[in-house]
C-alpha cells in the first residue's frame, strides 16, 4: 500500500494512479478496501461540524413557522429575516424577492437584511434594484464585507466590469474581506492579464479559496505557455485516487449500499435539475447535515478517514496543495441520475478535496455513466496531462483535488445511478 505507519489506523485504502492502481480499458482496477467500522475514527485533521441550526431547524420548518406567525400578525423584523434566509436556503428566489419588495424600511438599517435582499434580487435578474440596495446601504454608512461583495456581483451582472474590477482590487487589500468567487477571479484575469493574476495569487493567497487559487494558477501558466509548471501542479497520477469500501455496520457492501440508497431516496431536499448545479436529468439534494440516517452517517465517517489518509500520503509526497487548512468541514450531497442523466463539466472552487462515493452504478461503462477527469479547463484547447475515463462501481470512492475539472458521460440505464458527492472545505 501507498501509506505509511499510520495506515492501519486511518485508512489502508487509498490507491493513487501512479502506484498500485491499474488502468484497464479506461477503468481503474480495484485492489484495496475501506477500514472496518471499528477503525473508522478520523482524528488527523481538525474537523468542524456545520451550524446546529441546519440540523435542528430545516428550511421547510422555518418557512412554515414564519408564515404561520405572519398570518397571525406577528411579522416583526426577526421573523422576516428568518423567512428570507430560509427561502434563500432552498432557492425559492421568487418568493424571497416578493418578500423583499414588501419591505418598507430603507437600506442601511440592517446589513444582514440588505445582503439577503441583494441576493434575492440578483437571483431573479433584478440586478439594477440589487445595486440600488447596495448603494443605499453604503450611503447610510453600513459597513459589512458581504455588502461590498454583493455590490461587486451586481456590477458584474450589469456589465460594469471596470467598476467591478476596481472594487475587487480594493477587496484584496481590505482586512477581513471575503474570499473572491470564481467569477471575480476570472474578471481580474480578463482585465489585468495572466502575469498580474499570478503575482496577485502569490501576494494575497488568503483572498482565494484553495481550489480557485490553484485553478487560476494552472490556467494562467497554460496561457503563458508554461505547460511543464502547470503539469507539475496537476500531478494527476499522484492526486487522483480511489477507495474500495469493506463491510460496514456489520453487513456486506451490497446490503449496506441498498440501505444507503433507501435513505437517500427518502431525503426531503431532493430536487430535479437544481438551479446553479451541474446535475442534468437527475435529482440532487441540498447539503446533508442530518445525522439521523445511520448508513449515511457511517459512510461520512469512512469518507473522513479516507480523506485523512489521502492528504497525509500527498504531504509525504511533497505536494504542497494538500497541506491541510485548519480547521475543515465535510459538505456532502446526494445525486440520483435517471437515463440520460449526467454532470456538466465543473470544478468545486470553494473546496480543498472533493470526491464521490458510488452507491449504485447500473450498466455503467466507458461509454455511459463514466467519470472523465481531469479534463481541460474551458477555452483551453490542449493540456499537458492525460485525462482519464474511469468506470466506477458501487462501493467505490473517488478522491481528487477540488480544482480538477471533471464531468460524467450520460447514464444509459433505466435504473438510478446514485452517489454521494462531497467537498472538504476550510472552515473560515
RAJOQUI-V151088 format. One record per helix or strand of 2 or more residues. SS is the DSSP state (H for helix, E for strand). FROM is the first residue (numbers start at 1). LEN is the number of residues. If there is no record, write none. Layout:
ss:from:len
SS:FROM:LEN
SS:FROM:LEN
This chain:
ss:from:len
H:7:4
E:15:2
E:22:3
E:27:3
H:37:3
H:52:5
H:59:13
H:77:13
H:93:10
H:111:13
H:127:13
H:145:13
H:161:13
H:182:11
H:194:10
H:205:3
H:210:14
H:227:8
H:236:4
E:241:4
H:253:13
E:271:2
E:279:6
H:294:23
H:320:3
E:328:16
E:353:9
E:368:2
E:371:3
E:388:3
E:396:6
E:406:3
E:417:10
